[in-house]
Every structure is written in structure tokens, then in C-alpha cells.
Amino acid sequence: MKNLVVIHMESVSRFIFQMNPEQFPNMRRFQKRCMNYKHYYATATSTAMVLNDITYGDLYRIENTEFFGDFIATHQHAESFIDVLQKRGYQTLGIHYPCALGNEINPGHMYAQHTDLVNYGNYKKALADVKKVIDQAEENKQNFLIYFCNEVSHLCYGDDKKFHIRNPADRWHYGYRTIDRTVGDLIGYLEEREKMSDTVIILYGDHGDDFYGHDYNGGYAHSIEPYEHIVHTPFMIYDESVGSGETDDLICSLDIKQLVYNLVGADLYENKFIFDRYRSKREYVFSRNLFAGQIPQKINGYISNVRKSYGIATPEYNLILTEQGYRMYLSKMDSTNSNNVLDYFYLYKRKLRHICDIGFLFVHYRSFMGYGTIGELQRNFRRLSGYMRRELTALKTETGLKEIISLDSERKIHYTKNMFVCFAALRYKYWKKQIKNRLKKYGRK
């Protein structure tokens, strides 16, 4: 069997990774040696939730919890891949640096049933312990598993330098450079010890941040709606037997556990979506921002403006549902989800209808919505909203809750622009001009 190193890239979305290459020199170099997944989506917008989904491969394990930080594991016999590999003789070490706030990283044993991530206040000590585990495993002829979460790039975490930086952009960049250094340090030591050929390395982003671009959300910059630029994150695998390249396969946090088994040679099969060791055949990814059983007003005792939300993501589209209704985005064209295409429609018996005919509208809009686009959006809304109902029904069954989200929310659109008024005004101007032209034609003023 092979060794395993998993590196958590805190608050790194695919958008951030692509737009700020200078902040990730080590990751960029290493990326060329990896299999890269263009369409990897996190199944939650919260670090803790993503961590559970990755290690257990179980979307429902902690959905019945009511308070953030006090999670209740409902699948008591579930095992994370850390538990499984420990039983197979792996020496393991899970690191969280710097020290987490309270019990935020280990409630409900999100990392593993029988061991938790270890808080480190000193980076040199954390790195020294990593080297120690690798060396001891070699000495004892065992495999090793290292799970490293450097969260200096998290808004709330920092080392002894981060919060002395006044400029917010510089502070933001410092966090990313710090986690990139961790990637360089770990890979450098594996190369020094000549361990690369028998080690699988996984790097994943847990979520991005939204600095109040869509709403204030009680102050949260993540743990909000699963927008494209929040849940679409980098994901890469290094394995000499797999090689380097890029795949268009749609994949999510729940699939990593099976990938681990396949790549290290554990000969266990639990996930129907993963085939041929590292390929995926998913149609969509379901994401959420809060646990189904949580009451938003009680999160940390004071946050009351965070909306519970659910998302369906595909490479082209992102459908989001809150109590206020549906929003849908053309993610491939609109990577920050700034234009809700449902603003131009209304819902009638769960079917989309465009607000009006488009013949009188400006040529740019006609060129965008014409040529079959309206029908394409209608068909894809029907398809994605069907996926949403499927996932919410499963979530309702799993939790035993009478209601996950109100039925009324699935019958309406969350409008972000008032296009009814806009189109009505344009129609009025259009007909006024038409009447004026006709009067002029017949010689009247």
C-alpha cells in the first residue's frame, strides 16, 4: 500500500487560485505533476462540514445538529478513511495550525472517530512532528498518513505576523503565501526522503470567501450560499501511477474517501460514482451552507442574518435555493455568480416563463436571450430543480424533520433585480415611439 498526504488549502477557491498565481508558487509548480480536476466542488461552505464530508464520505453524518460547534454524529458506526487506514497499520498525524478557536475543528469527531486533529501553536513544531512520523514509519516498515490543515489563510486565524499587517489585501495574500509554504515544505521533505514514488498526495480547497459582495449575511464571508466562487475549488492528486494532466470529470468532497482507497490500494468500494481508480461519473453536486437541523438564529448565539441555503452545481450552472426562493447562474460565463438569470423569468406551476416577448428589447439582450437561450434556461432549470427536490427529500428522510425548507420557497424566485418594472418601462417607450412614427407617416404631429 502507498503512503498518503492530504493538504487542506484553507479559503482557496478555484477563482482565487487562478487569479493570484504569484501567491501560490509551490502549488503551481506541483500542479504540473498532478492530475487536476477542473470541476471539483465542495459539498459545503464551511470548513468543518467539508472536513467531515471528505474523511467520512457521508453527507448526512452530522446533519441533525442544532448548534455550530456542538455537532451530533448520527451515524455512530461510520468510519473515516483515517480510522480505516489506522487499522491497517498506518502511522497517522492530523495537524491544525494555528490553534483553532474553541472546539471548532473536532466537534463530533469530524476528522476521525478515534483520533482528532492536533492543535499546533508553533509551525516549526508541527513540521518537525510530520518529519518524525514519516521517519518512524520508515523505520518500523509502516505506511504513514499526514493530514495537514494550515489555516493561516482563514479570516479568523493567524500566526504571530498576520494580524500586524494593516492592509487587508496584503494580509489576505500573506495567508495564502503561508499555506503555499507548507506545500513546499511537505513536498520538499518527501523528495529529500525519496518518498514521492510510493506516496499519494491530495490537495484540495475547502471553500472561497465572499467579502459581502452578495449580502452581509450576519458578517459571514463564507458559510453563506454555495455560490460558484465559494464551492468551486482546486483539487489535484499526485500519484506516479496516475500521471499528470487535467480531467473534466465532475467530482465533489464525498468522492475523496473512495479516491483514497483506490489510490493507496485499500481494495474497498463504497462510492458508486468513482470508477477506473480516479474517474467520476456524477451529473451534479449538491452543496449546503448550514446543517439541516440548525436554527440560524442560534448559531453561536448571536448570528441571525445567515440564510440556510442549498445548491446544485454543474460545470455550466449553479442553482441556489433559500427561503426566499430560487436563483440560477450561468457559472461557466459568470464565475462570481453576479447575474441571476431567473430575474428575467417568472414561475408558473414550477415552469419558467420569460417576463415578456423580447422583440422590443435592446439588440444585446435579444442576442443573448434569443437563438434558443430561453428554452435552454427553461430546460436546465427544470432539470436542476428536479435534482434539488431529490436531495432535499433524501435529507428530510435522513433527518426525520418534517420540513427542511418551506414548500413555498420552491414555488418562487428570489429576485435580485426588478425586471418587471424595467421591461414595462422599455415596452412603454417602444410603443410610444411606434405611435409617433405612425403619426409622422400619416402626416400628423
SULKAVEN-V415495 format. One record per residue. N is the residue number from 0. SS is DSSP state (H for helix, E for strand, - for the rest). PHI is phi in radians with two decimals (* if undefined). NEAR is the number of other C-alpha atoms within 12 Angstrom. Layout:
BEGIN
n->N ss->SS phi->PHI near->NEAR
n->N ss->SS phi->PHI near->NEAR
END
This chain:
BEGIN
n->0 ss->- phi->* near->24
n->1 ss->- phi->-1.74 near->32
n->2 ss->E phi->-1.30 near->40
n->3 ss->E phi->-2.42 near->48
n->4 ss->E phi->-2.21 near->43
n->5 ss->E phi->-2.01 near->41
n->6 ss->E phi->-2.04 near->41
n->7 ss->E phi->-1.52 near->45
n->8 ss->E phi->-1.80 near->45
n->9 ss->- phi->-1.14 near->48
n->10 ss->- phi->1.01 near->45
n->11 ss->- phi->-1.92 near->50
n->12 ss->E phi->-1.53 near->40
n->13 ss->H phi->-1.09 near->36
n->14 ss->H phi->-1.07 near->31
n->15 ss->H phi->-1.12 near->32
n->16 ss->H phi->-1.09 near->32
n->17 ss->H phi->-1.32 near->22
n->18 ss->H phi->-1.51 near->15
n->19 ss->- phi->-2.26 near->20
n->20 ss->H phi->-1.07 near->21
n->21 ss->H phi->-1.18 near->18
n->22 ss->H phi->-1.48 near->28
n->23 ss->- phi->-2.26 near->30
n->24 ss->H phi->-1.09 near->23
n->25 ss->H phi->-1.19 near->26
n->26 ss->H phi->-1.11 near->43
n->27 ss->H phi->-1.10 near->25
n->28 ss->H phi->-1.13 near->18
n->29 ss->H phi->-1.21 near->29
n->30 ss->H phi->-0.95 near->34
n->31 ss->- phi->-1.17 near->18
n->32 ss->- phi->-1.75 near->26
n->33 ss->- phi->-1.97 near->28
n->34 ss->E phi->-1.52 near->30
n->35 ss->E phi->-1.84 near->35
n->36 ss->E phi->-1.77 near->34
n->37 ss->E phi->-1.18 near->27
n->38 ss->E phi->-2.13 near->38
n->39 ss->E phi->-1.67 near->45
n->40 ss->E phi->-2.22 near->49
n->41 ss->- phi->-1.26 near->53
n->42 ss->- phi->-1.55 near->48
n->43 ss->E phi->-2.71 near->48
n->44 ss->- phi->-1.79 near->46
n->45 ss->- phi->-2.01 near->37
n->46 ss->H phi->-0.96 near->46
n->47 ss->H phi->-1.09 near->41
n->48 ss->H phi->-1.17 near->45
n->49 ss->H phi->-1.09 near->45
n->50 ss->H phi->-1.03 near->51
n->51 ss->H phi->-1.10 near->45
n->52 ss->H phi->-1.10 near->41
n->53 ss->H phi->-1.21 near->42
n->54 ss->H phi->-1.29 near->40
n->55 ss->H phi->-1.71 near->40
n->56 ss->- phi->1.10 near->39
n->57 ss->- phi->-2.30 near->36
n->58 ss->- phi->-1.17 near->38
n->59 ss->- phi->-1.77 near->37
n->60 ss->- phi->-0.97 near->37
n->61 ss->- phi->-2.23 near->39
n->62 ss->- phi->-1.32 near->38
n->63 ss->- phi->-1.51 near->30
n->64 ss->- phi->-1.23 near->28
n->65 ss->- phi->-1.96 near->24
n->66 ss->- phi->-2.14 near->27
n->67 ss->- phi->-1.13 near->37
n->68 ss->- phi->1.67 near->30
n->69 ss->- phi->-2.37 near->27
n->70 ss->- phi->-1.38 near->31
n->71 ss->- phi->-1.90 near->26
n->72 ss->- phi->-1.44 near->31
n->73 ss->- phi->-1.59 near->22
n->74 ss->- phi->-1.71 near->24
n->75 ss->- phi->-1.10 near->19
n->76 ss->- phi->-1.70 near->14
n->77 ss->- phi->-1.16 near->29
n->78 ss->- phi->-2.14 near->30
n->79 ss->- phi->-1.47 near->36
n->80 ss->H phi->-1.17 near->44
n->81 ss->H phi->-1.16 near->42
n->82 ss->H phi->-1.00 near->29
n->83 ss->H phi->-1.11 near->29
n->84 ss->H phi->-1.28 near->34
n->85 ss->H phi->-1.06 near->26
n->86 ss->H phi->-1.12 near->17
n->87 ss->- phi->-1.63 near->23
n->88 ss->- phi->1.68 near->21
n->89 ss->- phi->-1.28 near->31
n->90 ss->E phi->-1.47 near->35
n->91 ss->E phi->-2.14 near->40
n->92 ss->E phi->-2.60 near->39
n->93 ss->E phi->-1.92 near->39
n->94 ss->E phi->-2.03 near->39
n->95 ss->E phi->-2.09 near->43
n->96 ss->E phi->-2.29 near->39
n->97 ss->- phi->-1.38 near->35
n->98 ss->- phi->-0.99 near->29
n->99 ss->- phi->-1.32 near->29
n->100 ss->- phi->-1.36 near->21
n->101 ss->- phi->1.02 near->13
n->102 ss->- phi->-1.84 near->21
n->103 ss->- phi->-1.09 near->30
n->104 ss->- phi->-1.58 near->35
n->105 ss->- phi->-2.18 near->34
n->106 ss->H phi->-1.13 near->29
n->107 ss->H phi->1.16 near->34
n->108 ss->H phi->0.85 near->37
n->109 ss->- phi->-1.17 near->44
n->110 ss->- phi->-1.39 near->40
n->111 ss->- phi->-2.89 near->36
n->112 ss->- phi->-1.19 near->27
n->113 ss->- phi->-1.91 near->24
n->114 ss->- phi->-2.74 near->24
n->115 ss->- phi->-2.12 near->28
n->116 ss->- phi->-1.09 near->36
n->117 ss->E phi->-1.71 near->32
n->118 ss->E phi->-1.31 near->27
n->119 ss->E phi->-2.13 near->29
n->120 ss->- phi->-1.67 near->23
n->121 ss->- phi->-2.22 near->21
n->122 ss->H phi->-1.14 near->29
n->123 ss->H phi->-1.08 near->16
n->124 ss->H phi->-1.16 near->18
n->125 ss->H phi->-1.06 near->31
n->126 ss->H phi->-1.15 near->33
n->127 ss->H phi->-1.10 near->19
n->128 ss->H phi->-1.20 near->25
n->129 ss->H phi->-1.05 near->34
n->130 ss->H phi->-1.08 near->29
n->131 ss->H phi->-1.12 near->21
n->132 ss->H phi->-1.12 near->31
n->133 ss->H phi->-1.07 near->35
n->134 ss->H phi->-1.20 near->23
n->135 ss->H phi->-1.14 near->20
n->136 ss->H phi->-1.08 near->26
n->137 ss->H phi->-1.13 near->21
n->138 ss->H phi->-1.11 near->13
n->139 ss->- phi->-1.60 near->14
n->140 ss->- phi->0.99 near->17
n->141 ss->- phi->-2.04 near->25
n->142 ss->- phi->-1.53 near->33
n->143 ss->E phi->-2.17 near->40
n->144 ss->E phi->-2.30 near->39
n->145 ss->E phi->-2.02 near->41
n->146 ss->E phi->-2.09 near->43
n->147 ss->E phi->-2.02 near->40
n->148 ss->E phi->-1.96 near->45
n->149 ss->E phi->-1.63 near->48
n->150 ss->- phi->-1.88 near->43
n->151 ss->- phi->-1.07 near->40
n->152 ss->- phi->-1.38 near->41
n->153 ss->- phi->-1.21 near->40
n->154 ss->- phi->-0.95 near->31
n->155 ss->- phi->-1.65 near->23
n->156 ss->- phi->-1.92 near->29
n->157 ss->- phi->-2.91 near->33
n->158 ss->- phi->-1.57 near->29
n->159 ss->- phi->-1.31 near->18
n->160 ss->- phi->-1.98 near->16
n->161 ss->H phi->-0.96 near->28
n->162 ss->H phi->-1.47 near->21
n->163 ss->H phi->-1.66 near->13
n->164 ss->- phi->-1.60 near->17
n->165 ss->- phi->-1.37 near->12
n->166 ss->- phi->-1.22 near->12
n->167 ss->H phi->-1.11 near->16
n->168 ss->H phi->-1.20 near->17
n->169 ss->H phi->-1.15 near->18
n->170 ss->H phi->-1.13 near->26
n->171 ss->H phi->-1.08 near->32
n->172 ss->H phi->-1.14 near->29
n->173 ss->H phi->-1.04 near->32
n->174 ss->H phi->-1.04 near->37
n->175 ss->H phi->-1.21 near->40
n->176 ss->H phi->-1.12 near->32
n->177 ss->H phi->-1.19 near->36
n->178 ss->H phi->-1.25 near->41
n->179 ss->H phi->-1.13 near->37
n->180 ss->H phi->-1.10 near->27
n->181 ss->H phi->-1.07 near->38
n->182 ss->H phi->-1.02 near->36
n->183 ss->H phi->-1.09 near->25
n->184 ss->H phi->-1.14 near->27
n->185 ss->H phi->-1.19 near->38
n->186 ss->H phi->-1.16 near->37
n->187 ss->H phi->-1.04 near->19
n->188 ss->H phi->-1.26 near->23
n->189 ss->H phi->-1.07 near->29
n->190 ss->H phi->-1.18 near->16
n->191 ss->H phi->-1.06 near->16
n->192 ss->- phi->-1.57 near->19
n->193 ss->- phi->0.97 near->15
n->194 ss->- phi->-1.88 near->28
n->195 ss->H phi->-1.15 near->25
n->196 ss->H phi->-1.20 near->23
n->197 ss->H phi->-2.03 near->26
n->198 ss->E phi->-2.29 near->34
n->199 ss->E phi->-1.67 near->40
n->200 ss->E phi->-2.13 near->43
n->201 ss->E phi->-2.10 near->43
n->202 ss->E phi->-2.09 near->45
n->203 ss->E phi->-2.48 near->47
n->204 ss->E phi->-1.61 near->49
n->205 ss->- phi->-1.53 near->46
n->206 ss->- phi->-3.04 near->50
n->207 ss->- phi->-1.77 near->42
n->208 ss->- phi->-2.12 near->39
n->209 ss->- phi->-2.18 near->33
n->210 ss->- phi->-1.45 near->24
n->211 ss->- phi->1.11 near->16
n->212 ss->- phi->-1.33 near->20
n->213 ss->- phi->-1.79 near->24
n->214 ss->- phi->-3.06 near->19
n->215 ss->- phi->-1.36 near->20
n->216 ss->H phi->0.91 near->25
n->217 ss->H phi->1.18 near->22
n->218 ss->H phi->1.79 near->22
n->219 ss->- phi->-1.21 near->28
n->220 ss->- phi->-1.76 near->30
n->221 ss->- phi->-2.38 near->41
n->222 ss->- phi->1.06 near->45
n->223 ss->- phi->-1.95 near->44
n->224 ss->- phi->-1.00 near->46
n->225 ss->- phi->-1.37 near->49
n->226 ss->- phi->-1.17 near->52
n->227 ss->H phi->-0.90 near->48
n->228 ss->H phi->-1.39 near->44
n->229 ss->H phi->-1.75 near->47
n->230 ss->H phi->-1.69 near->55
n->231 ss->E phi->-1.51 near->52
n->232 ss->E phi->-2.25 near->44
n->233 ss->- phi->-1.19 near->44
n->234 ss->E phi->-2.65 near->43
n->235 ss->E phi->-2.50 near->40
n->236 ss->E phi->-2.20 near->41
n->237 ss->E phi->-1.85 near->41
n->238 ss->- phi->-2.73 near->36
n->239 ss->- phi->-0.98 near->21
n->240 ss->- phi->-1.34 near->22
n->241 ss->- phi->-1.56 near->27
n->242 ss->- phi->1.53 near->20
n->243 ss->- phi->-1.87 near->20
n->244 ss->E phi->2.58 near->20
n->245 ss->E phi->-2.53 near->25
n->246 ss->E phi->-2.22 near->23
n->247 ss->E phi->-1.56 near->21
n->248 ss->E phi->-0.99 near->28
n->249 ss->E phi->-1.46 near->34
n->250 ss->E phi->-2.57 near->44
n->251 ss->E phi->-2.51 near->48
n->252 ss->H phi->-0.99 near->46
n->253 ss->H phi->-1.16 near->40
n->254 ss->H phi->-1.54 near->41
n->255 ss->H phi->-1.14 near->44
n->256 ss->H phi->-1.02 near->40
n->257 ss->H phi->-1.17 near->38
n->258 ss->H phi->-1.04 near->43
n->259 ss->H phi->-1.02 near->44
n->260 ss->H phi->-1.01 near->34
n->261 ss->H phi->-1.12 near->30
n->262 ss->H phi->-1.41 near->35
n->263 ss->H phi->-1.45 near->38
n->264 ss->- phi->1.56 near->24
n->265 ss->- phi->-1.45 near->27
n->266 ss->- phi->0.98 near->17
n->267 ss->- phi->-2.22 near->20
n->268 ss->- phi->-2.29 near->22
n->269 ss->- phi->-2.24 near->25
n->270 ss->- phi->-2.05 near->28
n->271 ss->- phi->-1.28 near->18
n->272 ss->- phi->-1.53 near->27
n->273 ss->E phi->-1.73 near->28
n->274 ss->E phi->-2.42 near->21
n->275 ss->- phi->0.89 near->15
n->276 ss->- phi->1.29 near->28
n->277 ss->- phi->-2.37 near->35
n->278 ss->E phi->-1.66 near->31
n->279 ss->E phi->-2.24 near->29
n->280 ss->- phi->-2.24 near->21
n->281 ss->- phi->-1.30 near->27
n->282 ss->- phi->-1.64 near->22
n->283 ss->- phi->-2.78 near->34
n->284 ss->E phi->-2.16 near->42
n->285 ss->E phi->-1.72 near->45
n->286 ss->E phi->-2.22 near->49
n->287 ss->E phi->-2.57 near->45
n->288 ss->- phi->-1.86 near->41
n->289 ss->- phi->-2.33 near->43
n->290 ss->- phi->-1.22 near->44
n->291 ss->- phi->-0.99 near->41
n->292 ss->- phi->-1.49 near->33
n->293 ss->- phi->-1.40 near->33
n->294 ss->- phi->-1.77 near->26
n->295 ss->H phi->-0.93 near->28
n->296 ss->H phi->-1.14 near->20
n->297 ss->H phi->-1.84 near->20
n->298 ss->E phi->-1.16 near->27
n->299 ss->- phi->1.00 near->19
n->300 ss->- phi->1.41 near->16
n->301 ss->- phi->-2.50 near->15
n->302 ss->E phi->-1.38 near->20
n->303 ss->- phi->-2.13 near->19
n->304 ss->- phi->-1.84 near->20
n->305 ss->- phi->-1.47 near->29
n->306 ss->- phi->-1.49 near->35
n->307 ss->- phi->-1.23 near->36
n->308 ss->- phi->-2.57 near->39
n->309 ss->E phi->-2.35 near->46
n->310 ss->E phi->-2.39 near->44
n->311 ss->E phi->-2.07 near->47
n->312 ss->E phi->-2.05 near->47
n->313 ss->- phi->-2.27 near->38
n->314 ss->- phi->-1.04 near->30
n->315 ss->- phi->-1.77 near->29
n->316 ss->E phi->-2.23 near->38
n->317 ss->E phi->-2.41 near->49
n->318 ss->E phi->-1.88 near->47
n->319 ss->E phi->-2.13 near->47
n->320 ss->E phi->-2.19 near->47
n->321 ss->E phi->-2.26 near->34
n->322 ss->- phi->-1.05 near->25
n->323 ss->- phi->-1.45 near->23
n->324 ss->E phi->2.09 near->33
n->325 ss->E phi->-1.56 near->41
n->326 ss->E phi->-2.32 near->44
n->327 ss->E phi->-2.46 near->44
n->328 ss->E phi->-2.29 near->38
n->329 ss->E phi->-1.53 near->30
n->330 ss->- phi->-1.05 near->32
n->331 ss->- phi->-1.12 near->20
n->332 ss->- phi->-1.68 near->17
n->333 ss->- phi->-2.20 near->21
n->334 ss->- phi->-1.23 near->28
n->335 ss->- phi->-1.85 near->30
n->336 ss->- phi->0.89 near->33
n->337 ss->- phi->-1.66 near->25
n->338 ss->- phi->-2.08 near->24
n->339 ss->- phi->-1.36 near->33
n->340 ss->H phi->-1.21 near->41
n->341 ss->H phi->-1.30 near->38
n->342 ss->H phi->-1.04 near->30
n->343 ss->H phi->-1.72 near->34
n->344 ss->E phi->-2.30 near->36
n->345 ss->E phi->-2.30 near->28
n->346 ss->E phi->-1.73 near->27
n->347 ss->E phi->-2.29 near->16
n->348 ss->- phi->0.93 near->12
n->349 ss->- phi->1.18 near->26
n->350 ss->E phi->-1.98 near->24
n->351 ss->E phi->-1.38 near->31
n->352 ss->E phi->-2.28 near->25
n->353 ss->E phi->-1.15 near->26
n->354 ss->- phi->-1.00 near->25
n->355 ss->- phi->-2.75 near->23
n->356 ss->- phi->-1.19 near->20
n->357 ss->- phi->-1.93 near->26
n->358 ss->- phi->-1.06 near->18
n->359 ss->- phi->-1.62 near->22
n->360 ss->- phi->-1.48 near->26
n->361 ss->- phi->-1.07 near->18
n->362 ss->H phi->-1.02 near->12
n->363 ss->H phi->-1.09 near->12
n->364 ss->H phi->-1.20 near->19
n->365 ss->H phi->-1.09 near->18
n->366 ss->H phi->-1.23 near->15
n->367 ss->H phi->-1.36 near->17
n->368 ss->H phi->-1.50 near->26
n->369 ss->- phi->-1.42 near->20
n->370 ss->- phi->1.00 near->13
n->371 ss->- phi->1.68 near->13
n->372 ss->H phi->-1.10 near->19
n->373 ss->H phi->-1.03 near->27
n->374 ss->H phi->-1.12 near->18
n->375 ss->H phi->-1.11 near->22
n->376 ss->H phi->-1.15 near->33
n->377 ss->H phi->-1.10 near->27
n->378 ss->H phi->-1.14 near->19
n->379 ss->H phi->-1.28 near->28
n->380 ss->H phi->-1.10 near->40
n->381 ss->H phi->-1.06 near->25
n->382 ss->H phi->-1.17 near->25
n->383 ss->H phi->-1.21 near->34
n->384 ss->H phi->-1.18 near->38
n->385 ss->H phi->-1.16 near->21
n->386 ss->H phi->-1.06 near->29
n->387 ss->H phi->-1.08 near->33
n->388 ss->H phi->-1.08 near->30
n->389 ss->H phi->-1.07 near->17
n->390 ss->H phi->-1.23 near->28
n->391 ss->H phi->-1.22 near->33
n->392 ss->H phi->-1.14 near->21
n->393 ss->H phi->-1.12 near->21
n->394 ss->H phi->-1.16 near->31
n->395 ss->H phi->-1.11 near->23
n->396 ss->H phi->-1.12 near->18
n->397 ss->H phi->-1.12 near->24
n->398 ss->H phi->-1.46 near->28
n->399 ss->- phi->1.33 near->18
n->400 ss->- phi->-1.35 near->21
n->401 ss->- phi->-1.21 near->16
n->402 ss->- phi->-2.56 near->21
n->403 ss->- phi->-1.54 near->36
n->404 ss->- phi->-2.62 near->33
n->405 ss->- phi->-1.07 near->21
n->406 ss->H phi->-1.06 near->20
n->407 ss->H phi->-1.07 near->20
n->408 ss->H phi->-1.11 near->26
n->409 ss->H phi->-1.44 near->33
n->410 ss->H phi->-1.93 near->25
n->411 ss->- phi->-2.49 near->28
n->412 ss->E phi->-1.86 near->35
n->413 ss->- phi->-1.52 near->28
n->414 ss->- phi->-1.35 near->24
n->415 ss->- phi->-1.91 near->24
n->416 ss->- phi->-2.40 near->19
n->417 ss->- phi->-1.61 near->19
n->418 ss->H phi->-1.38 near->23
n->419 ss->H phi->-1.05 near->20
n->420 ss->H phi->-1.18 near->15
n->421 ss->H phi->-1.07 near->17
n->422 ss->H phi->-1.17 near->26
n->423 ss->H phi->-1.09 near->19
n->424 ss->H phi->-1.15 near->16
n->425 ss->H phi->-1.18 near->21
n->426 ss->H phi->-1.12 near->23
n->427 ss->H phi->-1.05 near->16
n->428 ss->H phi->-1.10 near->17
n->429 ss->H phi->-1.11 near->19
n->430 ss->H phi->-1.22 near->17
n->431 ss->H phi->-1.10 near->15
n->432 ss->H phi->-1.20 near->15
n->433 ss->H phi->-1.08 near->15
n->434 ss->H phi->-1.10 near->16
n->435 ss->H phi->-1.08 near->16
n->436 ss->H phi->-1.17 near->15
n->437 ss->H phi->-1.17 near->14
n->438 ss->H phi->-1.09 near->13
n->439 ss->H phi->-1.13 near->12
n->440 ss->H phi->-1.10 near->11
n->441 ss->- phi->-1.69 near->10
n->442 ss->- phi->1.32 near->9
n->443 ss->- phi->-1.93 near->10
n->444 ss->- phi->-1.67 near->10
END
